[in-house]
């Protein structure tokens, strides 16, 4: 059994076969929540997106408030709240309210967003994204401090002091910054934010993210939660698991191509999104199942034994909150739930689990 305590969370996915109604998609997300809660996963995470088939959850906190009512004690996570799209004072109110309505831990992962169509619809210049992110995070911290505050920023002006209501109790939300490279980990460390990442990279890159974060952090030795999102397919043989992943993941990347309009390189004239454009240019490549080998190698795709070994590697790198998912667009309930059950029964017992906080 691993000596390092680790949390296993699950993604709550509004997904099913193509053409499924939005009413049914939300029912699917809630079914994932109820099952994850019953199986002992610590947290359910919701992804924010707008206007497409790519995880259509425009208000993660609203969905999570329903999860809180149906799954007492279950942790609640967002991946990610795109700060430039929000009034930060109103968002701080909503986060505070959600934490008070649940007996579980609230996890708020934040990012600056990537889809130009979403920015255009909200009338916000993407080149302002990084600046808006930093300012919004500053406002949110002041608002949640429990003290009266004013603010004189570029995008937020507050002349008369206000004190946020509702006030947080003893349980505080945990906040994270989404990253895709060691350099972005440094940026988040400077903002006082632990990092959240996707399992798209080699151990060298993932290890560099944690190493560079700690090097730049003002409190590198402090106990932190570092969430990592990973695809997971389990079967009796590695070949069977990889075949199942190849069946479903190409459609996942096709939906992303359409959502981000990545074939047209919409970021080419945006200096602050130069690296993003390079990364997103690979989406079309991954719609071909024969091009998925690298992704299958790094994610949790295999037998219970090979997956257990891979998790130990990730834990040794410093990631201690793994979000286990195969709930991508097009994946039916029986496939999602079969994986969740098998992972809980055949992988979790090999680890010393960080207990879910009860009421």
C-alpha positions as CSV (number, residue, x, y, z in Angstrom):
1,X,0.0,0.0,0.0
2,X,1.3,3.5,-0.9
3,X,2.5,5.5,2.2
4,X,1.5,8.8,0.7
5,X,-2.1,9.7,1.4
6,X,-4.0,10.5,-1.8
7,X,-7.5,11.7,-2.8
8,X,-9.4,10.2,-5.7
9,X,-12.0,12.4,-7.2
10,X,-14.3,12.0,-10.2
11,X,-15.5,14.2,-13.0
12,X,-19.2,15.0,-13.2
13,X,-20.0,14.9,-16.9
14,X,-23.0,16.1,-18.8
15,X,-22.2,13.6,-21.5
16,X,-23.9,10.8,-23.3
17,X,-24.2,9.6,-26.9
18,X,-24.3,12.3,-29.6
19,X,-27.8,13.9,-29.9
20,X,-28.8,13.4,-26.3
21,X,-31.0,16.3,-24.9
22,X,-29.6,18.8,-22.5
23,X,-32.1,17.7,-19.9
24,X,-30.8,14.1,-20.1
25,X,-27.1,15.4,-20.1
26,X,-27.7,17.1,-16.7
27,X,-29.3,13.9,-15.4
28,X,-26.2,12.0,-16.5
29,X,-24.0,14.5,-14.5
30,X,-26.1,14.0,-11.4
31,X,-25.9,10.2,-11.8
32,X,-22.1,10.4,-11.9
33,X,-22.3,12.5,-8.7
34,X,-24.5,10.1,-6.8
35,X,-22.3,7.1,-7.8
36,X,-19.0,8.8,-7.1
37,X,-20.3,9.8,-3.6
38,X,-21.5,6.3,-2.9
39,X,-18.2,4.7,-4.0
40,X,-16.0,6.9,-1.8
41,X,-14.5,9.4,-4.2
42,X,-13.8,12.5,-2.2
43,X,-14.9,15.2,-4.7
44,X,-16.9,15.7,-7.9
45,X,-15.5,18.2,-10.4
46,X,-17.4,20.1,-13.0
47,X,-16.0,21.7,-16.1
48,X,-17.2,25.2,-17.4
49,X,-18.0,25.8,-21.0
50,X,-20.5,27.6,-23.1
51,X,-22.4,27.4,-26.4
52,X,-21.3,23.9,-27.6
53,X,-21.3,20.2,-27.1
54,X,-18.1,20.5,-25.1
55,X,-19.3,20.1,-21.5
56,X,-22.2,22.6,-21.7
57,X,-22.1,23.8,-18.1
58,X,-22.3,27.6,-18.1
59,X,-22.7,27.8,-14.3
60,X,-20.7,25.2,-12.4
61,X,-21.6,26.6,-9.0
62,X,-25.3,26.2,-9.7
63,X,-24.9,22.6,-10.7
64,X,-22.7,21.9,-7.7
65,X,-25.3,23.4,-5.3
66,X,-27.6,20.6,-6.5
67,X,-24.9,18.1,-6.0
68,X,-24.4,19.4,-2.4
69,X,-28.1,18.8,-1.7
70,X,-28.1,15.3,-3.1
71,X,-24.6,14.1,-1.8
72,X,-24.0,15.4,1.7
73,X,-20.3,15.6,2.5
74,X,-19.1,15.3,-1.1
75,X,-16.4,17.7,-2.1
76,X,-17.3,20.1,-4.9
77,X,-14.8,21.2,-7.6
78,X,-14.7,23.6,-10.6
79,X,-12.4,23.2,-13.5
80,X,-12.1,25.9,-14.3
81,X,-13.9,29.1,-13.5
82,X,-12.7,31.5,-16.2
83,X,-12.1,34.6,-14.1
84,X,-12.1,37.2,-17.0
85,X,-15.8,36.4,-17.7
86,X,-17.0,37.2,-14.2
87,X,-17.7,40.2,-11.9
88,X,-15.2,39.1,-9.2
89,X,-17.3,40.5,-6.3
90,X,-20.4,38.6,-7.5
91,X,-18.3,35.4,-8.0
92,X,-16.9,35.7,-4.5
93,X,-20.4,35.9,-3.1
94,X,-21.4,32.8,-5.0
95,X,-18.4,30.8,-3.9
96,X,-19.0,31.8,-0.3
97,X,-22.6,30.8,-0.5
98,X,-21.8,27.4,-2.0
99,X,-19.2,26.6,0.7
100,X,-21.8,27.4,3.4
101,X,-24.5,25.3,1.7
102,X,-22.3,22.2,1.6
103,X,-20.8,20.0,4.3
104,X,-18.0,19.1,1.9
105,X,-14.9,20.9,0.8
106,X,-15.2,23.4,-2.1
107,X,-12.3,23.4,-4.6
108,X,-12.2,26.3,-7.1
109,X,-9.7,25.9,-9.9
110,X,-9.4,29.0,-12.0
111,X,-8.0,29.9,-15.4
112,X,-8.1,32.5,-18.1
113,X,-9.9,30.5,-20.8
114,X,-9.0,29.5,-24.3
115,X,-12.0,29.6,-26.6
116,X,-12.2,32.7,-28.7
117,X,-15.9,32.1,-29.4
118,X,-16.7,32.3,-25.7
119,X,-14.8,35.5,-25.3
120,X,-16.4,37.1,-28.3
121,X,-19.9,36.2,-27.1
122,X,-19.1,37.9,-23.7
123,X,-17.7,41.0,-25.5
124,X,-14.2,40.6,-23.8
125,X,-10.9,41.0,-25.5
126,X,-8.8,37.8,-25.0
127,X,-5.6,39.9,-24.9
128,X,-6.9,41.3,-21.6
129,X,-7.3,37.8,-20.2
130,X,-4.2,37.5,-18.1
131,X,-4.5,41.0,-16.7
132,X,-8.2,40.4,-15.9
133,X,-7.4,37.1,-14.2
134,X,-4.8,38.6,-11.8
135,X,-7.1,41.5,-10.9
136,X,-10.1,39.3,-10.3
137,X,-8.1,37.0,-8.1
138,X,-7.0,40.0,-6.0
139,X,-10.6,41.1,-5.6
140,X,-11.8,37.7,-4.7
141,X,-9.2,37.4,-1.9
142,X,-10.2,40.7,-0.5
143,X,-13.9,39.9,-0.7
144,X,-13.5,36.5,1.1
145,X,-11.3,38.0,3.8
146,X,-14.3,38.9,5.9
147,X,-13.2,42.5,6.1
148,X,-14.7,45.7,4.5
149,X,-12.8,46.6,1.4
150,X,-12.5,49.0,-1.5
151,X,-10.8,48.5,-4.8
152,X,-9.4,50.7,-7.5
153,X,-8.4,48.5,-10.5
154,X,-8.5,48.7,-14.2
155,X,-11.6,46.6,-14.5
156,X,-13.1,46.7,-11.0
157,X,-13.9,50.0,-9.2
158,X,-15.3,50.0,-5.7
159,X,-15.2,53.4,-4.0
160,X,-17.5,52.8,-1.0
161,X,-16.3,49.9,1.3
162,X,-18.4,46.8,1.4
163,X,-18.3,43.6,3.5
164,X,-19.2,40.4,1.7
165,X,-22.2,38.4,2.8
166,X,-22.6,35.6,3.4
167,X,-19.5,35.3,5.6
168,X,-17.5,32.1,5.4
169,X,-17.4,29.9,8.5
170,X,-14.5,27.7,9.6
171,X,-14.4,25.7,6.4
172,X,-12.7,27.7,3.6
173,X,-12.7,27.0,-0.2
174,X,-9.4,25.8,-1.7
175,X,-8.3,27.7,-4.8
176,X,-6.0,26.6,-7.6
177,X,-4.6,27.9,-10.8
178,X,-4.8,25.8,-14.0
179,X,-1.4,25.3,-15.7
180,X,0.0,23.6,-18.7
181,X,3.8,24.2,-18.2
182,X,6.4,24.8,-15.6
183,X,6.6,28.5,-16.6
184,X,2.8,28.9,-15.9
185,X,3.3,27.1,-12.6
186,X,5.7,29.9,-11.6
187,X,3.0,32.5,-12.4
188,X,0.5,30.7,-10.2
189,X,3.0,30.4,-7.4
190,X,3.6,34.1,-7.5
191,X,-0.2,34.5,-7.1
192,X,-0.2,32.2,-4.1
193,X,-2.2,29.5,-6.0
194,X,-1.4,25.8,-5.9
195,X,-1.5,24.3,-9.4
196,X,-4.0,22.1,-11.1
197,X,-3.0,20.2,-14.3
198,X,-4.2,17.8,-17.0
199,X,-2.3,14.5,-17.5
200,X,-1.2,15.4,-21.1
201,X,2.5,15.4,-20.4
202,X,5.5,13.3,-19.6
203,X,6.8,12.8,-16.0
204,X,9.6,15.3,-16.7
205,X,7.1,18.0,-17.5
206,X,4.8,17.2,-14.7
207,X,7.6,17.0,-12.2
208,X,8.9,20.3,-13.5
209,X,5.5,21.9,-12.8
210,X,5.6,20.9,-9.1
211,X,9.4,21.6,-8.8
212,X,9.2,25.1,-10.3
213,X,6.0,25.9,-8.4
214,X,7.8,25.1,-5.1
215,X,10.8,27.1,-6.1
216,X,8.7,30.2,-6.8
217,X,6.3,29.7,-3.8
218,X,6.6,31.9,-0.7
219,X,5.8,28.8,1.4
220,X,7.1,25.8,-0.5
221,X,7.1,23.4,2.4
222,X,3.4,24.0,3.2
223,X,1.0,21.1,2.8
224,X,-0.9,21.6,-0.4
225,X,-3.4,19.9,-2.6
226,X,-2.3,19.5,-6.2
227,X,-5.1,18.2,-8.4
228,X,-4.4,16.3,-11.7
229,X,-7.1,15.3,-14.2
230,X,-6.5,12.0,-15.9
231,X,-8.4,9.8,-18.4
232,X,-9.0,6.4,-17.1
233,X,-10.0,3.1,-18.9
234,X,-9.7,-0.2,-17.1
235,X,-9.8,-3.7,-18.6
236,X,-8.4,-7.2,-18.0
237,X,-5.6,-6.5,-20.4
238,X,-3.8,-3.3,-21.5
239,X,-4.8,-4.0,-25.1
240,X,-8.5,-4.0,-24.2
241,X,-8.2,-0.8,-22.2
242,X,-6.4,1.0,-25.0
243,X,-9.0,-0.2,-27.5
244,X,-11.8,1.2,-25.5
245,X,-9.9,4.6,-25.1
246,X,-9.4,4.6,-28.9
247,X,-13.1,4.1,-29.4
248,X,-14.2,7.2,-27.4
249,X,-11.3,9.7,-27.2
250,X,-11.3,10.7,-30.9
251,X,-14.8,12.1,-30.6
252,X,-13.7,14.0,-27.5
253,X,-11.0,15.7,-29.6
254,X,-13.4,16.3,-32.5
255,X,-15.8,18.1,-30.1
256,X,-12.8,20.2,-28.9
257,X,-11.8,21.1,-32.5
258,X,-15.3,22.4,-33.1
259,X,-15.5,24.2,-29.8
260,X,-12.1,26.0,-30.0
261,X,-12.1,26.4,-33.8
262,X,-8.6,25.1,-33.6
263,X,-8.2,24.3,-37.3
264,X,-8.3,28.0,-38.0
265,X,-5.6,29.0,-35.4
266,X,-7.7,31.8,-34.0
267,X,-4.8,32.7,-31.6
268,X,-2.2,33.5,-34.2
269,X,-2.5,37.3,-33.7
270,X,-2.6,37.0,-29.9
271,X,1.0,37.2,-28.4
272,X,-0.3,36.1,-24.9
273,X,-1.8,32.9,-26.4
274,X,1.2,31.9,-28.5
275,X,1.9,28.7,-26.5
276,X,-1.8,27.9,-26.3
277,X,-2.1,28.0,-30.1
278,X,0.8,25.5,-30.4
279,X,-0.9,23.1,-28.0
280,X,-4.4,23.4,-29.5
281,X,-3.0,22.8,-33.0
282,X,-2.6,19.1,-31.9
283,X,-6.4,18.6,-31.4
284,X,-7.1,17.6,-35.0
285,X,-4.1,15.2,-34.8
286,X,-5.8,13.3,-31.9
287,X,-9.1,12.8,-33.7
288,X,-7.3,9.9,-35.5
289,X,-7.2,7.0,-33.0
290,X,-3.8,5.9,-34.4
291,X,-2.3,9.1,-33.2
292,X,-3.2,8.6,-29.5
293,X,-0.3,6.4,-28.5
294,X,1.4,9.1,-26.5
295,X,-1.8,10.1,-24.7
296,X,-2.6,6.5,-23.8
297,X,0.9,6.0,-22.4
298,X,0.7,8.8,-19.9
299,X,-2.9,8.5,-18.7
300,X,-4.4,5.8,-16.6
301,X,-5.3,3.3,-19.3
302,X,-4.6,-0.3,-18.6
303,X,-5.1,-3.1,-16.0
304,X,-5.7,-2.4,-12.3
305,X,-2.1,-3.3,-11.8
306,X,-0.5,-1.0,-14.4
307,X,-2.8,1.8,-13.4
308,X,-1.8,1.4,-9.7
309,X,1.9,1.6,-10.7
310,X,1.2,4.7,-12.8
311,X,-0.6,6.4,-9.9
312,X,2.4,5.7,-7.6
313,X,4.6,7.5,-10.2
314,X,2.3,10.5,-10.2
315,X,2.1,10.6,-6.4
316,X,5.9,10.6,-6.3
317,X,5.9,13.7,-8.5
318,X,3.8,15.5,-5.9
319,X,0.2,15.2,-7.3
320,X,-2.1,14.1,-4.5
321,X,-5.6,14.7,-5.7
322,X,-6.4,12.7,-8.9
323,X,-9.6,13.4,-10.8
324,X,-10.4,10.1,-12.5
325,X,-12.5,10.4,-15.6
326,X,-13.7,8.8,-18.8
327,X,-16.7,11.0,-19.0
328,X,-15.9,12.7,-22.2
329,X,-18.6,13.6,-24.9
330,X,-20.1,10.5,-26.4
331,X,-19.4,8.1,-23.5
332,X,-22.5,6.3,-22.3
333,X,-23.4,5.8,-18.6
334,X,-22.6,2.1,-18.5
335,X,-19.1,2.7,-19.7
336,X,-18.5,5.6,-17.3
337,X,-20.0,3.9,-14.3
338,X,-18.3,0.6,-15.0
339,X,-14.9,2.3,-14.9
340,X,-15.8,4.2,-11.7
341,X,-16.9,1.0,-9.9
342,X,-13.9,-1.0,-11.0
343,X,-11.4,1.8,-10.1
344,X,-13.0,2.0,-6.6
345,X,-12.9,-1.7,-6.1
346,X,-9.6,-2.7,-7.7
347,X,-7.3,0.4,-7.5
348,X,-8.3,2.5,-4.5
349,X,-7.5,-0.2,-1.9
350,X,-3.8,-0.1,-2.9
351,X,-3.5,3.5,-1.5
352,X,-3.8,5.2,1.8
353,X,-6.7,7.4,1.1
354,X,-7.2,10.9,2.4
355,X,-10.5,10.7,4.1
356,X,-13.5,12.7,2.8
357,X,-14.4,15.4,5.3
358,X,-17.7,14.7,6.9
359,X,-20.2,17.2,8.2
